[in-house]
Amino acid sequence: MVEGKKRSRSKRRVKVKLSKNTVIHYEDRKPKLARCGGCGTALKGVPRLKKSEISNIAKTKKRPERPFGGVLCSRCMREKMRARIMG
C-alpha cells in the first residue's frame, strides 16, 4: 500500500511507462487560471504556476507590461482608462 499522503486526490496520478512496467508518479495539480478583477475572464499572459514557482521567475514573465497588467483584462483596462480620461 502507498503512503497516506499519496492516497489523497490532492495529487495528480500520472502513469509513466518504463522499459519493463508502468509506474504511477504523483504530481501536484496546476492552479486555476488567473481571472480579471472586472469581468472574470481568464487573463492572458499570466502563467499557471504555484506562488512558490512564480516567485522564482522574472518580473516581466509574471504579467503583461501594461497598466493593471495581471489584474484586469485588456478590455476592462481600456474602459477604466477611458473613464479616467473622460471623468
CYANA upper distance limits for C-alpha pairs under 8 A (distance plus 0.5 A):
  2 VAL  CA      6 LYS  CA      6.91
  2 VAL  CA      7 ARG  CA      7.32
  3 GLU  CA      7 ARG  CA      7.18
  4 GLY  CA      8 SER  CA      7.69
  6 LYS  CA     11 LYS  CA      7.41
  6 LYS  CA     26 TYR  CA      7.51
 10 SER  CA     28 ASP  CA      7.75
 10 SER  CA     29 ARG  CA      7.69
 11 LYS  CA     26 TYR  CA      6.25
 11 LYS  CA     27 GLU  CA      5.94
 11 LYS  CA     28 ASP  CA      5.45
 11 LYS  CA     29 ARG  CA      6.57
 12 ARG  CA     26 TYR  CA      6.06
 12 ARG  CA     27 GLU  CA      5.54
 12 ARG  CA     28 ASP  CA      6.37
 12 ARG  CA     29 ARG  CA      6.21
 13 ARG  CA     24 ILE  CA      6.77
 13 ARG  CA     25 HIS  CA      6.41
 13 ARG  CA     26 TYR  CA      5.46
 13 ARG  CA     27 GLU  CA      7.03
 14 VAL  CA     24 ILE  CA      6.03
 14 VAL  CA     25 HIS  CA      5.62
 14 VAL  CA     26 TYR  CA      6.79
 14 VAL  CA     27 GLU  CA      7.74
 15 LYS  CA     22 THR  CA      7.04
 15 LYS  CA     23 VAL  CA      6.29
 15 LYS  CA     24 ILE  CA      5.10
 15 LYS  CA     25 HIS  CA      6.83
 16 VAL  CA     22 THR  CA      6.11
 16 VAL  CA     23 VAL  CA      5.87
 16 VAL  CA     24 ILE  CA      6.54
 16 VAL  CA     25 HIS  CA      7.40
 17 LYS  CA     21 ASN  CA      6.71
 17 LYS  CA     22 THR  CA      4.90
 17 LYS  CA     23 VAL  CA      6.99
 18 LEU  CA     22 THR  CA      6.20
 18 LEU  CA     23 VAL  CA      7.83
 30 LYS  CA     48 ARG  CA      7.20
 30 LYS  CA     49 LEU  CA      7.15
 30 LYS  CA     50 LYS  CA      7.86
 31 PRO  CA     48 ARG  CA      6.60
 31 PRO  CA     49 LEU  CA      6.86
 31 PRO  CA     50 LYS  CA      6.91
 32 LYS  CA     48 ARG  CA      7.33
 33 LEU  CA     42 ALA  CA      6.64
 33 LEU  CA     43 LEU  CA      7.80
 33 LEU  CA     47 PRO  CA      8.43
 33 LEU  CA     48 ARG  CA      6.45
 34 ALA  CA     42 ALA  CA      6.34
 34 ALA  CA     43 LEU  CA      6.12
 34 ALA  CA     46 VAL  CA      7.27
 34 ALA  CA     48 ARG  CA      7.97
 34 ALA  CA     70 GLY  CA      8.37
 35 ARG  CA     40 GLY  CA      5.69
 35 ARG  CA     41 THR  CA      5.99
 35 ARG  CA     42 ALA  CA      5.07
 35 ARG  CA     43 LEU  CA      5.92
 35 ARG  CA     71 VAL  CA      8.08
 35 ARG  CA     72 LEU  CA      8.42
 36 CYS  CA     40 GLY  CA      5.04
 36 CYS  CA     41 THR  CA      5.90
 36 CYS  CA     42 ALA  CA      6.75
 36 CYS  CA     43 LEU  CA      6.45
 36 CYS  CA     70 GLY  CA      8.35
 36 CYS  CA     71 VAL  CA      6.23
 36 CYS  CA     72 LEU  CA      5.15
 36 CYS  CA     73 CYS  CA      6.01
 37 GLY  CA     71 VAL  CA      6.42
 37 GLY  CA     72 LEU  CA      6.04
 38 GLY  CA     72 LEU  CA      6.81
 38 GLY  CA     73 CYS  CA      8.34
 38 GLY  CA     76 CYS  CA      6.79
 39 CYS  CA     76 CYS  CA      7.77
 41 THR  CA     73 CYS  CA      7.90
 42 ALA  CA     73 CYS  CA      8.40
 43 LEU  CA     70 GLY  CA      7.44
 43 LEU  CA     71 VAL  CA      8.45
 43 LEU  CA     72 LEU  CA      7.94
 43 LEU  CA     73 CYS  CA      6.34
 44 LYS  CA     73 CYS  CA      8.10
 45 GLY  CA     61 LYS  CA      8.40
 45 GLY  CA     62 LYS  CA      8.22
 45 GLY  CA     63 ARG  CA      6.37
 45 GLY  CA     64 PRO  CA      6.29
 45 GLY  CA     70 GLY  CA      8.31
 46 VAL  CA     61 LYS  CA      8.11
 46 VAL  CA     62 LYS  CA      6.32
 46 VAL  CA     63 ARG  CA      5.55
 46 VAL  CA     64 PRO  CA      7.73
 46 VAL  CA     70 GLY  CA      6.89
 47 PRO  CA     61 LYS  CA      8.30
 47 PRO  CA     62 LYS  CA      7.08
 47 PRO  CA     63 ARG  CA      8.33
 49 LEU  CA     53 GLU  CA      6.48
 49 LEU  CA     54 ILE  CA      6.51
 50 LYS  CA     54 ILE  CA      6.67
 51 LYS  CA     55 SER  CA      6.76
 52 SER  CA     56 ASN  CA      7.53
 53 GLU  CA     57 ILE  CA      7.54
 54 ILE  CA     62 LYS  CA      7.36
 57 ILE  CA     61 LYS  CA      7.23
 57 ILE  CA     62 LYS  CA      7.67
 58 ALA  CA     62 LYS  CA      7.27
 59 LYS  CA     63 ARG  CA      7.91
 60 THR  CA     64 PRO  CA      7.60
 60 THR  CA     65 GLU  CA      7.53
 62 LYS  CA     70 GLY  CA      8.22
 63 ARG  CA     69 GLY  CA      6.25
 63 ARG  CA     70 GLY  CA      5.36
 64 PRO  CA     69 GLY  CA      5.46
 64 PRO  CA     70 GLY  CA      6.81
 65 GLU  CA     69 GLY  CA      6.56
 67 PRO  CA     77 MET  CA      7.83
 68 PHE  CA     72 LEU  CA      6.14
 68 PHE  CA     77 MET  CA      7.13
 69 GLY  CA     73 CYS  CA      8.02
 72 LEU  CA     76 CYS  CA      6.47
 72 LEU  CA     77 MET  CA      6.31
 73 CYS  CA     77 MET  CA      6.60
 74 SER  CA     78 ARG  CA      6.62
 75 ARG  CA     79 GLU  CA      6.88
 76 CYS  CA     80 LYS  CA      6.64
 77 MET  CA     81 MET  CA      6.69
 78 ARG  CA     82 ARG  CA      6.65
 79 GLU  CA     83 ALA  CA      6.63
 80 LYS  CA     84 ARG  CA      6.63
 81 MET  CA     85 ILE  CA      6.71
 82 ARG  CA     86 MET  CA      6.51
 83 ALA  CA     87 GLY  CA      6.12
